[in-house]
């Protein structure tokens, strides 16, 4: 395959792409995504393009408070961020957007930041919290596993065993056991 046929295939795929959401502009800095209002709070060098955004947008971003888009080599990359103080990791909170742009976006790349004005907030409970135990009336106390061991007679009192101990002068002493069958 030559370069021209590859570019034709990519163009054909892009033409047949159907967006996953209904996205349209509502003024200069407002965007409606599935009838939810987003505000364009930072548009570095006027790079926001509704066509590129609608191709790359996924409905999973509706749960984030902020969507950051950056262009690298002509390709738009999107990332979601949450409000500060939520149960999300620090690298996914609003304060980390500048760090993300400095570390992961190309140097001097164009970017935009959108704020979801109608974010669907995540529940505050975490999967790491322990669930309270249910009291079961049939269960009268928990099962207690006891370790049962057979007590063996002392080495000197065992049958068919010859015991010799070392009389070494070092720190360690050892015992040699031999069976007499």
N, C-alpha and C positions, 0 to 999 in steps of 0.2 A: 504494500500500500504506500502510495506517495502522500505527501503533505496535503495536497489539494483534496484528495478523496477523504482524508481524515477530517479536514475542516468542513467538508460537505456533510459528513455523517454527524458531526457535532452540531452544525446548523440545523440539520433535519430533526435532531433530537430536541433542540431548543424550541423549534417551531411547533413540535407536537406536545410540548409540555403544558399541562394544565395547572394553574396555581391552586394551592391548597386552601387559600383564603380569599375573601372578597376584600380587595385593598383599593382605596381611592383617596385622592387628596381632598382636603376640606380647608381651603385657604392656603397661605404660604407655609405655615409651620404646624398645621394640624393634619393628621392622617387618620382615616377611619379604616380599621381592620375588623371585619365581621361586626360592624356597628359598634365597635369600642373605640374610644377616642385616645389617640396617642399624640403627644406634643413633641415636636422636634426641638430639643433644648440646645443642641450644639451641632452645627453643620459646617465643619471645617472646609473651607474653600468651596462651599456650595456643592458638595459632592453627592448629596442624596439624589438617587435616581429611582423613581417609583417602579420602573420596569425591572431593574436588577433586584430591587427589594422584594417585589412580588414573586419573582422566580425562586429566591433563596429563603423566603419566609416559611416557617413551619409553625403550625398551631401550638406546639409545645412552648413557644415563646410567650404565649398569653399569660402564663403564670408568673412571669418576671416583671418587676417594676420598671426596669430599664433594659433597652436593647441597644447594643453597641455594634455598629457596622464599620468595618475598615476594608479598604481596598488595597490589595497587594497583587502586583502584576496584572492589574485589570480585572481581578476576581474579587467579588464581595464576600466577606466572611462575617457572620453574625454571631453574637454571644450575648447571653442574658445575664442580668445582675439583679439582685434583690435589694430591698430597702435595708438600711443599717439597723442592727439590733434584732434581726430575725434569726431563726434557727439555722441559717445557712452558714457555711464556712466563710471566713473573712475574705478569702480571695474571690468570692462570688457576691460581695456586697458593694454598695454604691461607692464607698471610699476607695475601692480597689480598681476603679475604672482607669484612672490615670496611670497606675502601675501596669495594668494590662496593656494600655496603648504604648507605654514606653518599652515594655519587655517583649510583647508578642507581635505587635504591629510593625510593619516595615518602617524604617526611619523616614520621617517626613511624609508618610502615607496620609491620604485623605481619610477622614472618618466622620461619623455622625453618631449622636446619642439621642435616643427617643425615650420619652417617659410615658409609661402606661398610666393614664389617669383613672382607669377602671380595673385595676389589677385584681385578679381572683387570688386572695391571700391563702397561703397554705395553712393547714391546721397547725396549731401551736404544739401539739403533742409530738413526741419523738418516738421512734421505734426502739430507742435504747432504754426507755423507761420501763421499769418492771411493772407487770400487771399485778393487781392485788389478787391474792389467792381466794378461791371460793371455799366457803365452809360447807363441807359435806356432812350431813347428819349421820350417815352410815359409817363414816370413817371416824372411829373413836381413837384418835391418836395416830400418829404416823407410823409407818413400818420402820422398825429399828433393826438394822442388820448387825448381828453380833458376830464377831470373829471367834470361831471355836477352833481351838488348837489342841492337839493331843500333847500331853506333857510326856516327854521322854525321860527315862531315868538318867541320872547323871552318868557321865562317860565311864567312871570307874565301876559302876554297878551293872553295866550292860553285859549281856552274855555274848560270847564269841568275838570279843573285841580286846585287843591288846593295846594298852596305852603306854606310850613313852613320852616323856617331856624332856626338852633340852635344858641343860644347865648352863646356857651361854652367859657370857659376861656383858653382852651388848644390851641394848634397850629392848629388843624384841625377843620374845620367847615363843616357841611353837610347840604344838602337840601333834604327834604322829599316831594315827589310828590304823590298826591292821585287823582285818577280819581273820578269824580262825575258823574256817568251815571244815 
